């Protein structure tokens, strides 16, 4: 993963621009707002914009080719572009991150992902799984033992960080990023058998189905144990992305200024600014190749975790609880804070399931959720109302109907009154040739805040 001289020059220029943005006073102000929001405060709603379509429709073409250089370029380009174009409430950190390569492979293998093609033969965003199981009882032998990869002591991560530090360390801090693990047993099993077979298996072989989910859960808990024992975790109460496209800033988990801080406490006050956002493992400027002094590695209870179960919307809450939620809760209970939900309408499972989830802090409010009902349910708690507006106004409509979009956002603001409110635009797969729609959507959302938000 050698970074060439040409790539080095490209990366350093991008790093200088990111450092300029990160130094703006508004970034410290935004970080404080995120920490307040994730701590349950309702004074100031926040909005972020994400684009999940073909990158060439929005972002400039990359110039680097090597895997590490390309990853760093893409990261910095996205930071700079989003700040300059979207003008949302994201914090641009004075750091770049290297992802920790831990992984868990259910049942020892993953079924094939088969992508669809466009009319011109190009690969589409759409895909399907190559299911390997048609009958749970007859085909259950396909479920082997789950496997895992643990970056013990973050050795692999540090090797990549050294390269990044050598190129960028005098401009930006380099940090290890532990993106929250997620556990969704329904989503895992659907990948192997499809929804119809999964639902019929619950009816036809309930005991066998429980046995398989129990085994999957135990193997995942063993993975968490191995991550802890191997020192393969890093704090994520910082600029780390928390699904779904949220941010980990919080004072309710250890990290910067807290127990086990790897950063300010490890390198001393003079070097604290170089320790990386949120106290994640980093290299001080000018110390290429030298890892920071070791501190106690974080445990699962110090970190964010993520769970969802959009595949089970066709089940009753009682059946979801019995076959999936009770198992997922065993995993999420190991962690410090929980972000829950994707596209499922969570208001139907709030009382019987989610209200029992230990340390739940964010809940997804998708276009299929009863917004007002969910607002009434979580008002008065510290749980963040994490709204994902319909992407259709931006991605589907041939003309961006600003009036209809504003009314859509105003309904959200009213429904979430008194809740910590975060709005994230995601699942946007096209801008219909009008990238300015993304910026305008943020502006209109802020207009809805100004009109109706009272905290």
Protein Blocks (a to p, Z undefined) as FASTA:
>chain_A
ZZcfklmmmmmmmmmmmmmmmmpmklmmmmmmmmmmmnopakbccdddddfbdfklmmcc
dfbfbfklmmmmmmmmmmmmmmmmnopabdcdfbdcdddfbdcdehhiacdddddddfko
pacfbdcdddfbfbfklmmmmmccddddddehhlmmmmmmmmmmmmmmmmbccddddddd
dddfklmmmmmnojmlmmmmmmmmmmlmmmmmmmmmmmmmmmmmmmmmnopaccfkbfbd
cdehiafbdfkbgcehiahiacjkmnojklmmmnoghhiacddehighiacdddddddfk
lpccddddfklmmpcfklmmmmmmmmmmmmmmmpmbdcedjkbcfklmmmmmmmmpghia
bdcddfkbcfklmmmmmgoiabdcdddddfklmmmmmbdcfklmmmmmmmmmmmmgoiac
ddddehiabeghpaklmmmmmmmmmmmmmmmpgZZ
